[in-house]
Amino acid sequence: MTNGTTMAVRTVGVIGAGRMGQPIIGHMARKGFHVTAYDIDGGKREAVAKLGGRWADSPAALARGSDAILICVGYDRELRELMSASLLRDLPRGTIVAVLSTVDPRTVQELAEVAGPFGVHVVDSTVCRGGRAADEGTLLSFVAGDAAVVERLTPVLACFSTDIVHTGGVGTAQVAKAANNMLMWACVIANHEALALAKRSGVDVELLREALLKTGAENYALRHWGTNTMAWAEDDLEIVQKMAQDAGVGLPQAGLNRELCRTLKPKRFRLEEYGV
């Protein structure tokens, strides 16, 4: 199979074996894909092996044996550092590089342009629903890029996603994920304010929460109240504000929510302390 846009993906590399990367590795290995992983933390090697994956000692070693690579690093700068020209030269022509990380859409678009002359296909493939869904294999994947490349990648994404949405050209999956994050963090704040008011007014908070899940106020963060660590709130909303600046659109609520999340994070779910 020499056509890089049509050959089936059989071997998958994963760069970043953290909270999201590890369950994704396990799902793909159980579905019969040959999975190799690399993480800057070599201590994760044993966990990868238990999940059915093999370990690569470097990104270059992983790259040489992969039909597709899923990148699950935490930050935009890590993605840029990783996707250097030297790594691209190690990738066989036709390799798909799927960016699962939440980053600036322009970063993915720039990487796609750089990778093109090497015959490497860069797509963004952001995931929603969080760690619980990653464990269960019920993530929602937004994927963006050439339709033929997305079609090749879809069986891989289906290992850990129950919903896969092709959003359009490269970068649009990052926009879709940003929209998801804006709504999610707005809900987290609104839930705290609503339940804090109820608690101060003498209403049984858990009784009210269960009732609200049966109304138009229902939302994922309310359904899973008490579980969100807010670890990515600042980074998510920083990306949103950068995107808004690039697009020339004012998003006053998103800016306010960024400030509110900073205040809320250290005392999240402690309703008696909210607004004091």
C-alpha positions as semicolon CSV with decimal commas, in nm:
position;residue;x (nm);y (nm);z (nm)
1;M;0,000;0,000;0,000
2;T;0,182;0,307;-0,122
3;N;-0,095;0,564;-0,137
4;G;-0,054;0,766;0,182
5;T;-0,411;0,891;0,176
6;T;-0,581;0,553;0,147
7;M;-0,375;0,294;0,334
8;A;-0,536;0,152;0,648
9;V;-0,397;0,249;0,986
10;R;-0,272;-0,053;1,180
11;T;0,003;0,083;1,405
12;V;-0,062;0,383;1,628
13;G;0,184;0,586;1,830
14;V;0,075;0,791;2,131
15;I;0,287;1,077;2,261
16;G;0,172;1,164;2,611
17;A;0,068;0,878;2,839
18;G;-0,109;1,085;3,101
19;R;-0,465;1,099;3,232
20;M;-0,622;1,090;2,886
21;G;-0,346;0,912;2,696
22;Q;-0,343;0,598;2,909
23;P;-0,708;0,494;2,870
24;I;-0,689;0,576;2,499
25;I;-0,388;0,344;2,469
26;G;-0,580;0,067;2,645
27;H;-0,890;0,099;2,425
28;M;-0,687;0,087;2,103
29;A;-0,480;-0,212;2,217
30;R;-0,796;-0,403;2,312
31;K;-0,942;-0,331;1,968
32;G;-0,643;-0,491;1,798
33;F;-0,426;-0,195;1,704
34;H;-0,051;-0,217;1,757
35;V;0,012;0,069;1,999
36;T;0,345;0,227;2,094
37;A;0,370;0,507;2,348
38;Y;0,622;0,767;2,456
39;D;0,611;1,003;2,751
40;I;0,875;1,234;2,891
41;D;0,809;1,057;3,224
42;G;0,973;0,717;3,184
43;G;0,797;0,602;3,499
44;K;0,483;0,550;3,293
45;R;0,641;0,265;3,099
46;E;0,498;-0,005;3,326
47;A;0,146;0,139;3,308
48;V;0,165;0,143;2,928
49;A;0,278;-0,220;2,922
50;K;-0,015;-0,324;3,145
51;L;-0,252;-0,154;2,900
52;G;-0,115;-0,359;2,612
53;G;0,113;-0,096;2,460
54;R;0,480;-0,101;2,378
55;W;0,724;0,166;2,493
56;A;0,938;0,387;2,269
57;D;1,251;0,547;2,410
58;S;1,209;0,862;2,201
59;P;0,954;1,038;1,980
60;A;1,175;0,959;1,680
61;A;1,171;0,585;1,756
62;L;0,793;0,597;1,791
63;A;0,754;0,796;1,470
64;R;0,940;0,553;1,248
65;G;0,702;0,264;1,316
66;S;0,363;0,438;1,320
67;D;0,091;0,478;1,058
68;A;-0,073;0,740;1,280
69;I;0,040;0,933;1,587
70;L;-0,192;1,076;1,851
71;I;-0,045;1,369;2,042
72;C;-0,178;1,412;2,395
73;V;0,059;1,672;2,544
74;G;-0,071;1,943;2,774
75;Y;0,026;2,273;2,619
76;D;0,070;2,459;2,292
77;R;0,443;2,516;2,350
78;E;0,499;2,142;2,408
79;L;0,329;2,063;2,079
80;R;0,545;2,315;1,892
81;E;0,864;2,179;2,048
82;L;0,764;1,824;1,966
83;M;0,673;1,884;1,603
84;S;1,017;1,995;1,495
85;A;1,154;1,945;1,146
86;S;1,380;1,670;1,279
87;L;1,079;1,468;1,397
88;L;0,898;1,524;1,069
89;R;1,192;1,377;0,881
90;D;1,153;1,057;1,084
91;L;0,789;1,012;0,984
92;P;0,711;0,792;0,682
93;R;0,519;0,966;0,405
94;G;0,147;0,923;0,456
95;T;0,166;0,924;0,835
96;I;-0,124;1,095;1,012
97;V;-0,043;1,317;1,309
98;A;-0,358;1,383;1,511
99;V;-0,341;1,658;1,772
100;L;-0,572;1,565;2,060
101;S;-0,432;1,844;2,278
102;T;-0,633;2,163;2,327
103;V;-0,424;2,434;2,160
104;D;-0,456;2,745;1,945
105;P;-0,606;2,647;1,606
106;R;-0,339;2,851;1,429
107;T;-0,074;2,627;1,580
108;V;-0,227;2,319;1,417
109;Q;-0,271;2,501;1,088
110;E;0,093;2,612;1,088
111;L;0,211;2,259;1,170
112;A;-0,001;2,120;0,886
113;E;0,168;2,359;0,644
114;V;0,514;2,263;0,768
115;A;0,434;1,891;0,754
116;G;0,288;1,898;0,404
117;P;0,620;1,890;0,213
118;F;0,721;1,583;0,415
119;G;0,407;1,399;0,302
120;V;0,273;1,401;0,660
121;H;-0,096;1,473;0,728
122;V;-0,165;1,685;1,038
123;V;-0,521;1,697;1,170
124;D;-0,668;1,820;1,497
125;S;-0,881;1,570;1,686
126;T;-0,990;1,722;2,015
127;V;-1,182;1,519;2,272
128;C;-1,469;1,614;2,503
129;R;-1,640;1,466;2,811
130;G;-1,331;1,427;3,028
131;G;-1,146;1,153;3,211
132;R;-1,454;0,950;3,305
133;A;-1,552;0,919;2,938
134;A;-1,192;0,837;2,844
135;D;-1,201;0,546;3,089
136;E;-1,533;0,426;2,950
137;G;-1,442;0,480;2,584
138;T;-1,731;0,723;2,538
139;L;-1,550;1,041;2,440
140;L;-1,677;1,279;2,175
141;S;-1,408;1,350;1,915
142;F;-1,409;1,661;1,700
143;V;-1,178;1,594;1,405
144;A;-1,066;1,841;1,140
145;G;-0,873;1,795;0,818
146;D;-0,890;1,644;0,472
147;A;-1,191;1,412;0,442
148;A;-0,986;1,118;0,311
149;V;-0,739;1,148;0,598
150;V;-1,021;1,175;0,852
151;E;-1,176;0,861;0,703
152;R;-0,848;0,672;0,757
153;L;-0,825;0,793;1,115
154;T;-1,189;0,725;1,209
155;P;-1,145;0,355;1,306
156;V;-0,875;0,466;1,552
157;L;-1,096;0,735;1,704
158;A;-1,386;0,490;1,726
159;C;-1,186;0,282;1,975
160;F;-1,241;0,547;2,242
161;S;-1,519;0,769;2,102
162;T;-1,891;0,703;2,073
163;D;-1,938;1,024;1,875
164;I;-1,708;1,152;1,600
165;V;-1,779;1,486;1,431
166;H;-1,584;1,607;1,127
167;T;-1,584;1,984;1,175
168;G;-1,414;2,086;0,849
169;G;-1,065;2,208;0,767
170;V;-0,760;2,184;0,992
171;G;-0,800;2,397;1,304
172;T;-1,179;2,381;1,325
173;A;-1,175;2,098;1,579
174;Q;-0,986;2,333;1,810
175;V;-1,258;2,595;1,759
176;A;-1,526;2,337;1,839
177;K;-1,342;2,234;2,155
178;A;-1,306;2,598;2,258
179;A;-1,682;2,645;2,220
180;N;-1,736;2,336;2,437
181;N;-1,499;2,471;2,701
182;M;-1,660;2,815;2,707
183;L;-2,000;2,661;2,777
184;M;-1,865;2,413;3,030
185;W;-1,684;2,670;3,244
186;A;-1,983;2,903;3,229
187;C;-2,197;2,617;3,363
188;V;-1,948;2,539;3,641
189;I;-1,971;2,899;3,763
190;A;-2,349;2,924;3,724
191;N;-2,396;2,595;3,913
192;H;-2,191;2,725;4,206
193;E;-2,386;3,050;4,220
194;A;-2,726;2,881;4,199
195;L;-2,646;2,620;4,463
196;A;-2,471;2,870;4,692
197;L;-2,782;3,088;4,688
198;A;-2,998;2,784;4,762
199;K;-2,778;2,675;5,052
200;R;-2,778;3,023;5,209
201;S;-3,156;3,029;5,176
202;G;-3,204;2,700;5,359
203;V;-3,282;2,475;5,062
204;D;-3,156;2,115;5,054
205;V;-2,884;2,147;4,790
206;E;-2,875;1,783;4,681
207;L;-3,253;1,767;4,656
208;L;-3,248;2,080;4,439
209;R;-2,962;1,957;4,223
210;E;-3,145;1,632;4,146
211;A;-3,457;1,830;4,057
212;L;-3,269;2,073;3,832
213;L;-3,136;1,778;3,631
214;K;-3,496;1,730;3,517
215;T;-3,532;2,088;3,392
216;G;-3,387;2,309;3,121
217;A;-3,108;2,400;3,366
218;E;-2,959;2,050;3,334
219;N;-2,592;2,042;3,232
220;Y;-2,299;1,799;3,242
221;A;-2,115;1,985;3,519
222;L;-2,427;1,982;3,736
223;R;-2,488;1,613;3,665
224;H;-2,132;1,533;3,777
225;W;-2,122;1,788;4,057
226;G;-1,818;1,760;4,281
227;T;-1,587;1,589;4,030
228;N;-1,437;1,873;3,822
229;T;-1,083;1,958;3,933
230;M;-1,081;2,279;3,724
231;A;-0,720;2,190;3,636
232;W;-0,752;2,321;3,280
233;A;-0,982;2,619;3,331
234;E;-0,711;2,886;3,304
235;D;-0,543;2,733;3,000
236;D;-0,875;2,669;2,823
237;L;-0,999;3,024;2,868
238;E;-0,662;3,177;2,783
239;I;-0,684;2,999;2,446
240;V;-1,041;3,128;2,400
241;Q;-0,932;3,487;2,461
242;K;-0,641;3,453;2,218
243;M;-0,879;3,314;1,955
244;A;-1,121;3,601;2,015
245;Q;-0,844;3,855;1,964
246;D;-0,737;3,685;1,640
247;A;-1,097;3,677;1,517
248;G;-1,165;4,038;1,617
249;V;-1,465;3,949;1,831
250;G;-1,537;4,061;2,186
251;L;-1,630;3,784;2,431
252;P;-1,691;3,968;2,760
253;Q;-1,846;3,674;2,942
254;A;-1,554;3,446;2,855
255;G;-1,312;3,706;2,994
256;L;-1,514;3,742;3,313
257;N;-1,543;3,366;3,351
258;R;-1,165;3,335;3,331
259;E;-1,133;3,568;3,630
260;L;-1,414;3,393;3,818
261;C;-1,255;3,050;3,759
262;R;-0,928;3,174;3,908
263;T;-1,113;3,274;4,225
264;L;-1,332;2,966;4,235
265;K;-1,075;2,692;4,174
266;P;-0,914;2,682;4,524
267;K;-1,253;2,661;4,698
268;R;-1,463;2,481;4,437
269;F;-1,772;2,298;4,567
270;R;-1,739;2,464;4,911
271;L;-2,068;2,644;4,880
272;E;-2,052;2,798;5,225
273;E;-1,745;2,996;5,111
274;Y;-1,885;3,111;4,776
275;G;-1,939;3,487;4,752
276;V;-1,798;3,557;5,098
